[in-house]
Each structure stands twice: as C-alpha cells, then as structure tokens.
Amino acid sequence: MVNEYKNIYQNLDYKIIEEVFTQEYSKFIKSVGIGLKEIEKLDAIDAQSAFRLYESHGLPYETIKEEAGDKAKGLTRGDFDEEFRKHQEISRAGAEKKFGGHGLLMDTGELKAGNEEELKKATRLHTATHLLHASLRKVLGNEVCQAGSDITPERLRFDFTFPRKMTPEEIKQVEDIVNEAVQKDYLVTKEEMSYEDAIKSGAMAFFKLKYPPIVSVYSVGDFSKELCGGPHVFHSAEIGHVKITKEEAVSAGVRRIRAVLDKN
C-alpha cells in the first residue's frame, strides 16, 4: 500500500495537476457567480430557495446569509439543515425504489440489485470493473489506482487516480484490452489470505479502504488480481462486450469512466 502511494507521487505531473485544479476552481467560481446573480433576482430567501442555491451553485449557508442580507433575515441554520435532511431522505427513497425498495437482494454499498435478473447483470459489470482497472494500468501506467466505483444493473462507474484527461485513443485502447480479456474466457477464482500476503502477491486494492486481517482475492486468469468481496462471474466470457460511454473528471487527480454492456 505504501509503495502504491509512492508510485503515485513519483509519477504525478504537478504542472498538469495545477492546470486541472485551476480549471476546476474556475468552474466553481463561475457557478458561484451565477448563484450570486440568482440571489439578486429573489425577493426573499427561505430554506427551500437557500437549499436550491446550495444544490445548483454550491453556495454554502454562510455565503447565502451574508450576500442576501435582509432577503435572508428569516433563514436560520436549523431550517437550512432540516431542508438538507429532507432532501437526503427523498434521494434515499428514490434509490430504494430504483433498486427494489427494502427488499434488496444485494446491497454492498458499491453494488445494488433488486432481483435475480438485476443481480446477474450487476455481477457481470462488477467483474468488468476488475478488467477495466487492470486495463487502465496497462495503458496509463501503475500510477492508476481505484478511487471508487458504483454499479447498477444498467451501468458501471469507475473512479481512478490519474492527473489528466484520457485521449480518445487511450480510451479505445483500454476498451479493446478489456474486451480481449473477455473473449479469452479467463477462469475467475477466489482465494482467502491475510491482507499482507495479498498485497505481497501483487493483488490490487482500493487505496482508500481499510481491509480486515483476512481478505478475499479474486483473480481473472493471469489478467487481473484484486482484493474484493464479490460477487463475480465464473468465466470472463460471461461478461459480454463492454462499451465505455464516457470519461470525465471527478476532482483534481481523479478521473471517472462510465461503461455499459452491449445487449446479448
């Protein structure tokens, strides 16, 4: 794990990081500026309108109170926090409805499925993230580390450390390598071992996650080896054809790939 951090820092191009940070900061300032203009248009600001300013333009409570002046004299921190809480409950209820309500067949935080059919699709996408992770490292280098993922029956979302936007050629190369691994129909195997032995064996890990002493290591042939809790397909050919639909920035030094499976 320490060596992974060292590799990241040694390979980072700080000029690129500075450029990405400047771009993200510029976007933030622009959004805030639009939010301040919205404040000027409002006659009064209550908890609902304050939360919309926060959600749409990133304006925190303190900024709204300061910039709005008398327009926000009736707005309190308690009301704002309550509006935030209600929004979280609405979002959570929507997610539960999307994934089958409280009767979820599986909910690992990373992967959710409401029934057997959804679980099969999500499992294929979950294994695809392992191939994607390994393929990104083959194309972009070992500075790439997983920074998060989210999987539904419809698509996968994979976050990874990398200091710049990928080129179209790199995206195509990664997609081709993933699908080549799918076609080779690698056997997917699971081993349990100590965390230390897993890292020594070359298994990749989610660098922000704290792992237990004994971990599960999933290997896709000799192509990919990762610490993971599953579930996975038994052979890589079960995944089907993977199509990368988007590559984008999440934050400075972190990129995101979205991908789907072709219908089959």
Helices and strands as residue ranges (DSSP letters): H 2-11, H 14-41, H 47-57, H 61-68, G 69-72, H 77-98, E 106-107, E 112-113, H 116-140, E 146-151, E 156-161, H 168-183, E 188-194, H 195-200, E 214-220, E 224-227, G 236-238, E 242-251, E 254-261
